[in-house]
Amino acid sequence: MFCNNCGKEIDDKAVVCPHCGVAQKALEQTEKKPVNGLGIAGFVLSLLSLWLSVYFCIASIIGLVLSAIGYAKREKHSLNGLALAGLIISIVTLVIWGIVWLAVGSVIIGM
């Protein structure tokens, strides 16, 4: 590693630079963030809603809400990609099943 002050090469474990005497900053440890449980739950429900929405559109709506809340709290949590994926899948699922329900409704009304 190199000294923060003078830039000369020093030992990786050095606390003080032997050349200029300036204390070296300790390596910053990464902060562990809690897992984004709402994002994960939203993702799982959005996957289930691909099949369950035929009968109950509520799974898509709940998955959308949980994913949106999980995505909104992404700064404080890890595994945020699942919240975003759940959000996208829920929106796509709601659109698909909305189109299917409209098509079925128009066929029934047309009879």
DSSP file (Angstrom, degrees, kcal/mol; ACC not computed):
  #  RESIDUE AA STRUCTURE BP1 BP2  ACC     N-H-->O    O-->H-N    N-H-->O    O-->H-N    TCO  KAPPA ALPHA  PHI   PSI    X-CA   Y-CA   Z-CA
    1    1 A M              0   0    0      0, 0.0     9,-2.8     0, 0.0     2,-0.3   0.000 360.0 360.0 360.0 169.1    0.0    0.0    0.0
    2    2 A F  B     -A    9   0A   0      7,-0.3     7,-0.2    10,-0.1     6,-0.1  -0.869 360.0 -96.7-119.1 150.8    1.0    3.6   -0.3
    3    3 A C        -     0   0    0      5,-2.6     4,-0.5    -2,-0.3    20,-0.1  -0.354  22.4-139.5 -64.2 139.2    1.1    6.4    2.3
    4    4 A N  S    S+     0   0    0     18,-0.1    -1,-0.1     2,-0.1    19,-0.1   0.748  99.4  34.4 -69.7 -23.9   -1.9    8.7    2.3
    5    5 A N  S    S+     0   0    0     17,-0.1    -1,-0.1     3,-0.1    18,-0.0   0.913 132.3  18.2 -97.4 -59.5    0.3   11.7    2.9
    6    6 A C  S    S-     0   0    0      2,-0.1    -2,-0.1    16,-0.1    -4,-0.0   0.671  89.3-131.0 -94.7 -17.6    3.6   11.3    1.0
    7    7 A G        +     0   0    0     -4,-0.5     2,-0.1     1,-0.3    -3,-0.1   0.469  56.0 141.3  84.8   1.4    2.6    8.5   -1.4
    8    8 A K        -     0   0    0     -6,-0.1    -5,-2.6     1,-0.1    -1,-0.3  -0.441  61.2 -96.7 -77.2 153.4    5.6    6.3   -0.7
    9    9 A E  B     +A    2   0A   0     -7,-0.2     2,-0.3    -2,-0.1    -7,-0.3  -0.502  51.5 171.9 -72.5 132.2    5.2    2.6   -0.6
   10   10 A I        -     0   0    0     -9,-2.8     7,-0.1    -2,-0.3     2,-0.0  -0.840  40.5 -73.4-133.1 170.4    4.8    1.2    2.9
   11   11 A D    >   -     0   0    0     -2,-0.3     3,-1.5     1,-0.1    -1,-0.0  -0.340  40.3-124.0 -64.3 145.0    3.9   -2.1    4.6
   12   12 A D  T 3  S+     0   0    0      1,-0.3    -1,-0.1    -3,-0.0   -10,-0.1   0.774 111.5  48.3 -62.6 -26.5    0.2   -3.1    4.3
   13   13 A K  T 3  S+     0   0    0    -12,-0.1    -1,-0.3     2,-0.0     2,-0.1   0.373  82.6 129.0 -95.8   4.5    0.0   -3.4    8.1
   14   14 A A    <   -     0   0    0     -3,-1.5     3,-0.1     1,-0.2    -4,-0.1  -0.370  35.9-174.9 -67.4 134.6    1.6    0.0    8.8
   15   15 A V  S    S+     0   0    0      1,-0.3     9,-3.5    -2,-0.1     2,-0.4   0.746  78.6  30.7 -94.0 -33.0   -0.3    2.2   11.2
   16   16 A V  B    S-B   23   0B   0      7,-0.3    -1,-0.3   -13,-0.0     7,-0.2  -0.975  90.1-112.5-127.1 140.3    2.2    5.1   10.8
   17   17 A C     >  -     0   0    0      5,-2.2     4,-1.9    -2,-0.4    -7,-0.1  -0.581  18.2-150.3 -71.5 126.2    4.2    5.9    7.7
   18   18 A P  T  4 S+     0   0    0      0, 0.0    -1,-0.2     0, 0.0    -8,-0.0   0.681  93.4  50.9 -71.2 -15.7    8.0    5.3    8.4
   19   19 A H  T  4 S+     0   0    0      3,-0.1    -2,-0.0   -11,-0.1    -9,-0.0   0.899 130.0   9.5 -88.3 -45.4    8.9    8.1    5.9
   20   20 A C  T  4 S-     0   0    0      2,-0.1    -1,-0.0     0, 0.0     0, 0.0   0.581  90.8-126.0-114.8 -12.9    6.8   11.0    7.0
   21   21 A G     <  +     0   0    0     -4,-1.9     2,-0.3     1,-0.3     0, 0.0   0.563  56.9 144.9  82.4   8.7    5.3    9.9   10.3
   22   22 A V        -     0   0    0      1,-0.1    -5,-2.2    -6,-0.1    -1,-0.3  -0.651  53.9-113.5 -85.1 135.9    1.6   10.5    9.4
   23   23 A A  B     -B   16   0B   0     -2,-0.3     2,-0.3    -7,-0.2    -7,-0.3  -0.400  30.6-130.2 -65.9 140.6   -0.9    8.0   10.8
   24   24 A Q        -     0   0    0     -9,-3.5     2,-0.2    -2,-0.1    -1,-0.1  -0.699  19.6-111.7 -94.8 144.8   -2.6    5.9    8.1
   25   25 A K        -     0   0    0     -2,-0.3     2,-0.1     1,-0.1     3,-0.1  -0.523  34.2-115.9 -74.0 138.7   -6.3    5.5    7.9
   26   26 A A        -     0   0    0     -2,-0.2     2,-0.2     1,-0.1    -1,-0.1  -0.408  41.3 -89.1 -70.0 151.2   -7.6    2.1    8.7
   27   27 A L        -     0   0    0      1,-0.1     2,-0.3    -2,-0.1    -1,-0.1  -0.437  47.0-117.1 -61.8 129.3   -9.3    0.2    5.9
   28   28 A E        -     0   0    0     -2,-0.2     2,-0.3    -3,-0.1    -1,-0.1  -0.532  25.6-137.8 -72.3 128.8  -13.0    1.0    6.0
   29   29 A Q        -     0   0    0     -2,-0.3     2,-0.2     1,-0.1    -1,-0.1  -0.678  22.4-110.4 -88.2 141.6  -15.1   -2.0    6.7
   30   30 A T        -     0   0    0     -2,-0.3     2,-0.4     1,-0.1    -1,-0.1  -0.477  30.6-119.9 -72.4 138.8  -18.2   -2.4    4.7
   31   31 A E        -     0   0    0     -2,-0.2     2,-0.5     1,-0.1    -1,-0.1  -0.640  22.8-128.6 -80.3 128.9  -21.4   -1.9    6.6
   32   32 A K        -     0   0    0     -2,-0.4    -1,-0.1    46,-0.0    46,-0.0  -0.669  23.9-156.1 -80.8 126.7  -23.7   -4.9    6.6
   33   33 A K        -     0   0    0     -2,-0.5    44,-0.2     1,-0.1    45,-0.1  -0.762  21.4-106.1-100.8 147.3  -27.2   -4.0    5.6
   34   34 A P        -     0   0    0      0, 0.0    44,-2.4     0, 0.0     2,-0.1  -0.329  43.9 -94.5 -68.1 156.5  -30.2   -6.1    6.5
   35   35 A V  B     -c   78   0C   0     42,-0.2     2,-1.6     1,-0.1     3,-0.2  -0.449  34.6-114.7 -72.4 143.1  -31.9   -8.2    3.9
   36   36 A N     >  +     0   0    0     42,-1.5     4,-2.1     1,-0.2     5,-0.2  -0.604  40.3 174.3 -81.7  84.8  -34.8   -6.6    2.0
   37   37 A G  H  > S+     0   0    0     -2,-1.6     4,-2.6     1,-0.2    -1,-0.2   0.867  76.3  51.5 -63.2 -39.5  -37.5   -8.9    3.2
   38   38 A L  H  > S+     0   0    0      2,-0.2     4,-2.5     1,-0.2    -1,-0.2   0.888 109.5  50.9 -66.4 -37.6  -40.4   -7.0    1.6
   39   39 A G  H  > S+     0   0    0      2,-0.2     4,-2.0    31,-0.2    -2,-0.2   0.902 111.9  46.9 -64.6 -40.7  -38.5   -7.0   -1.7
   40   40 A I  H  X S+     0   0    0     -4,-2.1     4,-2.6     2,-0.2    -2,-0.2   0.921 112.9  48.9 -66.8 -44.1  -38.0  -10.8   -1.5
   41   41 A A  H  X S+     0   0    0     -4,-2.6     4,-2.6     1,-0.2     5,-0.2   0.902 111.6  50.0 -62.7 -40.7  -41.7  -11.3   -0.6
   42   42 A G  H  X S+     0   0    0     -4,-2.5     4,-2.1    24,-0.2    -1,-0.2   0.889 110.6  50.0 -63.9 -39.1  -42.8   -9.1   -3.4
   43   43 A F  H  X S+     0   0    0     -4,-2.0     4,-2.0     2,-0.2    -2,-0.2   0.934 111.9  46.9 -64.5 -46.6  -40.6  -11.0   -5.9
   44   44 A V  H  X S+     0   0    0     -4,-2.6     4,-2.4     1,-0.2    -2,-0.2   0.926 114.1  47.5 -62.7 -45.1  -41.9  -14.4   -4.7
   45   45 A L  H  X S+     0   0    0     -4,-2.6     4,-2.1     1,-0.2    -1,-0.2   0.866 109.2  54.0 -65.6 -34.8  -45.6  -13.2   -4.9
   46   46 A S  H  X S+     0   0    0     -4,-2.1     4,-0.6     2,-0.2    -1,-0.2   0.882 109.4  48.1 -67.8 -35.6  -45.0  -11.7   -8.3
   47   47 A L  H >< S+     0   0    0     -4,-2.0     3,-1.0     1,-0.2     4,-0.4   0.919 113.2  47.6 -67.0 -42.5  -43.7  -15.1   -9.6
   48   48 A L  H >X S+     0   0    0     -4,-2.4     4,-2.7     1,-0.2     3,-1.4   0.827 101.9  65.5 -66.0 -29.8  -46.7  -16.9   -8.0
   49   49 A S  H 3X S+     0   0    0     -4,-2.1     4,-1.6     1,-0.3    -1,-0.2   0.708  83.4  74.6 -68.7 -17.6  -49.0  -14.3   -9.5
   50   50 A L  H << S+     0   0    0     -3,-1.0    -1,-0.3    -4,-0.6    -2,-0.2   0.850 115.8  20.6 -59.9 -32.1  -48.1  -15.5  -13.0
   51   51 A W  H X4 S+     0   0    0     -3,-1.4     3,-0.8    -4,-0.4     4,-0.3   0.762 124.2  53.7-103.9 -35.6  -50.2  -18.6  -12.3
   52   52 A L  H >X S+     0   0    0     -4,-2.7     4,-3.3     1,-0.2     3,-1.2   0.712  89.4  76.5 -77.1 -19.4  -52.5  -17.4   -9.5
   53   53 A S  T 3< S+     0   0    0     -4,-1.6    -1,-0.2     1,-0.3     4,-0.1   0.707  79.1  72.8 -68.9 -17.2  -53.8  -14.3  -11.2
   54   54 A V  T <4 S+     0   0    0     -3,-0.8    -1,-0.3     2,-0.1    -2,-0.2   0.907 119.3  16.3 -59.0 -38.7  -56.1  -16.5  -13.4
   55   55 A Y  T <4 S+     0   0    0     -3,-1.2     2,-0.5    -4,-0.3    -2,-0.2   0.817 139.2  26.3-101.0 -42.0  -58.2  -16.9  -10.3
   56   56 A F    ><  -     0   0    0     -4,-3.3     3,-1.0     1,-0.1     4,-0.4  -0.928  50.3-173.6-132.8 108.1  -57.1  -14.2   -7.9
   57   57 A C  T 3> S+     0   0    0     -2,-0.5     4,-1.6     1,-0.2     3,-0.3   0.538  75.6  87.7 -74.3  -5.4  -55.6  -11.0   -9.2
   58   58 A I  H 3> S+     0   0    0      1,-0.2     4,-2.8     2,-0.2     5,-0.3   0.819  78.3  61.2 -65.5 -31.1  -54.9  -10.1   -5.5
   59   59 A A  H <> S+     0   0    0     -3,-1.0     4,-2.4     1,-0.2    -1,-0.2   0.897 105.5  47.3 -63.8 -39.2  -51.5  -11.9   -5.7
   60   60 A S  H  > S+     0   0    0     -4,-0.4     4,-2.3    -3,-0.3    -1,-0.2   0.906 113.4  47.9 -66.5 -41.7  -50.3   -9.5   -8.4
   61   61 A I  H  X S+     0   0    0     -4,-1.6     4,-2.3     2,-0.2    -2,-0.2   0.918 114.1  45.4 -67.6 -43.9  -51.5   -6.5   -6.5
   62   62 A I  H  X S+     0   0    0     -4,-2.8     4,-2.9     2,-0.2     5,-0.3   0.910 113.2  50.9 -66.3 -41.4  -49.9   -7.6   -3.2
   63   63 A G  H  X S+     0   0    0     -4,-2.4     4,-2.3    -5,-0.3    -2,-0.2   0.889 110.7  50.0 -61.3 -38.8  -46.7   -8.5   -5.0
   64   64 A L  H  X S+     0   0    0     -4,-2.3     4,-2.2     2,-0.2    -2,-0.2   0.919 112.6  46.0 -64.4 -44.7  -46.7   -5.1   -6.6
   65   65 A V  H  X S+     0   0    0     -4,-2.3     4,-2.4     2,-0.2     5,-0.2   0.939 114.7  46.3 -65.7 -47.5  -47.2   -3.3   -3.3
   66   66 A L  H  X S+     0   0    0     -4,-2.9     4,-2.6     1,-0.2   -24,-0.2   0.902 114.2  48.1 -63.6 -40.7  -44.6   -5.3   -1.4
   67   67 A S  H  X S+     0   0    0     -4,-2.3     4,-2.6    -5,-0.3    -1,-0.2   0.892 111.0  51.0 -66.2 -39.2  -42.1   -4.9   -4.2
   68   68 A A  H  X S+     0   0    0     -4,-2.2     4,-2.0     2,-0.2    -2,-0.2   0.909 112.7  45.3 -65.6 -41.9  -42.7   -1.1   -4.4
   69   69 A I  H  X S+     0   0    0     -4,-2.4     4,-1.4     2,-0.2    -2,-0.2   0.924 114.2  49.4 -66.4 -43.6  -42.2   -0.7   -0.6
   70   70 A G  H  < S+     0   0    0     -4,-2.6    -2,-0.2     1,-0.2    -1,-0.2   0.885 111.9  48.3 -61.8 -39.1  -39.1   -2.9   -0.8
   71   71 A Y  H >< S+     0   0    0     -4,-2.6     3,-1.4     1,-0.2    -1,-0.2   0.854 107.1  55.9 -70.0 -34.5  -37.7   -0.9   -3.7
   72   72 A A  H 3< S+     0   0    0     -4,-2.0     3,-0.4     1,-0.3    -1,-0.2   0.804 108.9  47.9 -66.4 -28.1  -38.5    2.4   -1.9
   73   73 A K  T >X S+     0   0    0     -4,-1.4     3,-1.1     1,-0.2     4,-0.6   0.068  76.0 119.2 -97.9  23.9  -36.4    1.2    1.1
   74   74 A R  T <4  +     0   0    0     -3,-1.4     3,-0.4     1,-0.3    -1,-0.2   0.729  63.6  65.0 -65.7 -23.6  -33.5    0.1   -1.1
   75   75 A E  T 34 S+     0   0    0     -3,-0.4    -1,-0.3     1,-0.2    -2,-0.1   0.823 107.6  40.4 -68.5 -30.0  -31.0    2.5    0.5
   76   76 A K  T <4 S+     0   0    0     -3,-1.1     2,-0.3   -43,-0.1    -1,-0.2   0.503 114.0  55.1 -97.5  -5.7  -31.2    0.7    3.8
   77   77 A H     <  -     0   0    0     -4,-0.6   -42,-0.2    -3,-0.4     2,-0.2  -0.811  67.5-130.0-129.4 164.3  -31.3   -2.9    2.6
   78   78 A S  B    S+c   35   0C   0    -44,-2.4   -42,-1.5    -2,-0.3    -2,-0.1  -0.568  82.7  48.9-102.8 174.8  -29.4   -5.4    0.5
   79   79 A L     >  +     0   0    0     -2,-0.2     4,-0.5   -44,-0.2     3,-0.5   0.918  61.5 154.0  60.4  48.1  -30.8   -7.7   -2.2
   80   80 A N  H  >  +     0   0    0      1,-0.2     4,-1.9    -3,-0.2     5,-0.2   0.677  56.5  74.5 -80.2 -17.6  -32.6   -4.8   -3.9
   81   81 A G  H  > S+     0   0    0      1,-0.2     4,-2.5     2,-0.2    -1,-0.2   0.838  92.1  55.9 -63.6 -32.0  -32.5   -6.4   -7.3
   82   82 A L  H  > S+     0   0    0     -3,-0.5     4,-2.6     2,-0.2    -1,-0.2   0.869 104.9  52.0 -68.8 -35.3  -35.3   -8.8   -6.2
   83   83 A A  H  X S+     0   0    0     -4,-0.5     4,-2.1     2,-0.2   -12,-0.2   0.921 112.3  45.6 -65.4 -42.5  -37.5   -5.9   -5.3
   84   84 A L  H  X S+     0   0    0     -4,-1.9     4,-2.3     2,-0.2    -2,-0.2   0.913 113.6  49.0 -66.3 -42.4  -37.0   -4.3   -8.7
   85   85 A A  H  X S+     0   0    0     -4,-2.5     4,-2.8     1,-0.2     5,-0.2   0.907 111.4  50.1 -63.3 -41.5  -37.6   -7.7  -10.5
   86   86 A G  H  X S+     0   0    0     -4,-2.6     4,-2.4     1,-0.2    -1,-0.2   0.881 109.6  51.8 -63.0 -38.3  -40.7   -8.2   -8.4
   87   87 A L  H  X S+     0   0    0     -4,-2.1     4,-2.0   -20,-0.2    -2,-0.2   0.927 113.2  43.7 -63.3 -45.9  -42.0   -4.8   -9.3
   88   88 A I  H  X S+     0   0    0     -4,-2.3     4,-2.5     2,-0.2     5,-0.2   0.929 114.7  48.3 -66.8 -45.9  -41.4   -5.4  -13.0
   89   89 A I  H  X S+     0   0    0     -4,-2.8     4,-2.8     1,-0.2    -2,-0.2   0.901 111.2  51.2 -63.6 -40.2  -42.9   -8.9  -13.0
   90   90 A S  H  X S+     0   0    0     -4,-2.4     4,-2.6    -5,-0.2    -1,-0.2   0.916 111.1  47.4 -63.4 -42.8  -46.0   -7.7  -11.0
   91   91 A I  H  X S+     0   0    0     -4,-2.0     4,-2.2     2,-0.2    -2,-0.2   0.936 114.2  46.7 -64.0 -45.6  -46.7   -4.9  -13.5
   92   92 A V  H  X S+     0   0    0     -4,-2.5     4,-2.7     1,-0.2    -2,-0.2   0.912 112.7  50.4 -62.6 -42.1  -46.3   -7.2  -16.5
   93   93 A T  H  X S+     0   0    0     -4,-2.8     4,-2.8    -5,-0.2     5,-0.3   0.915 109.8  49.7 -63.4 -43.6  -48.5   -9.8  -14.9
   94   94 A L  H  X S+     0   0    0     -4,-2.6     4,-1.9     1,-0.2    -1,-0.2   0.900 112.8  47.6 -62.9 -39.4  -51.2   -7.3  -14.1
   95   95 A V  H  X S+     0   0    0     -4,-2.2     4,-2.3     2,-0.2    -2,-0.2   0.940 113.4  47.6 -66.1 -46.5  -51.1   -6.0  -17.7
   96   96 A I  H  X S+     0   0    0     -4,-2.7     4,-2.4     1,-0.2    -2,-0.2   0.951 116.0  42.6 -60.3 -50.6  -51.2   -9.5  -19.2
   97   97 A W  H  X S+     0   0    0     -4,-2.8     4,-2.5     1,-0.2    -1,-0.2   0.806 110.7  56.9 -71.6 -26.7  -54.1  -10.7  -17.0
   98   98 A G  H  X S+     0   0    0     -4,-1.9     4,-2.1    -5,-0.3    -1,-0.2   0.921 109.3  46.1 -64.4 -42.7  -55.9   -7.4  -17.5
   99   99 A I  H  X S+     0   0    0     -4,-2.3     4,-2.4     2,-0.2    -2,-0.2   0.912 113.1  49.7 -64.6 -43.0  -55.8   -8.0  -21.3
  100  100 A V  H  X S+     0   0    0     -4,-2.4     4,-2.6     1,-0.2     5,-0.2   0.928 111.7  48.0 -62.4 -44.9  -56.9  -11.6  -20.8
  101  101 A W  H  X S+     0   0    0     -4,-2.5     4,-2.4     1,-0.2    -1,-0.2   0.871 111.4  50.3 -66.4 -36.2  -59.8  -10.7  -18.6
  102  102 A L  H  X S+     0   0    0     -4,-2.1     4,-2.3     2,-0.2    -1,-0.2   0.902 111.5  48.8 -66.1 -40.2  -60.9   -7.9  -21.1
  103  103 A A  H  X S+     0   0    0     -4,-2.4     4,-1.9     2,-0.2    -2,-0.2   0.921 113.3  46.0 -65.4 -43.8  -60.8  -10.4  -23.9
  104  104 A V  H  X S+     0   0    0     -4,-2.6     4,-2.4     1,-0.2    -2,-0.2   0.909 112.6  51.4 -65.1 -41.7  -62.8  -13.0  -22.0
  105  105 A G  H  X S+     0   0    0     -4,-2.4     4,-2.4     1,-0.2    -2,-0.2   0.886 109.4  49.3 -63.4 -39.1  -65.3  -10.4  -20.9
  106  106 A S  H  X S+     0   0    0     -4,-2.3     4,-2.0     2,-0.2    -1,-0.2   0.854 111.0  50.5 -70.0 -32.8  -65.8   -9.1  -24.5
  107  107 A V  H  X S+     0   0    0     -4,-1.9     4,-0.7     2,-0.2    -2,-0.2   0.913 112.5  46.3 -68.6 -41.3  -66.3  -12.7  -25.7
  108  108 A I  H >< S+     0   0    0     -4,-2.4     3,-0.6     1,-0.2    -2,-0.2   0.905 114.5  46.9 -67.7 -41.0  -68.9  -13.3  -23.0
  109  109 A I  H 3< S+     0   0    0     -4,-2.4    -1,-0.2     1,-0.2    -2,-0.2   0.870 108.3  56.8 -67.5 -35.9  -70.7  -10.1  -23.6
  110  110 A G  H 3<        0   0    0     -4,-2.0    -1,-0.2     1,-0.3    -2,-0.2   0.664 360.0 360.0 -69.9 -16.3  -70.6  -10.7  -27.4
  111  111 A M    <<        0   0    0     -4,-0.7    -1,-0.3    -3,-0.6    -2,-0.2   0.496 360.0 360.0 -73.9 360.0  -72.5  -14.0  -26.9
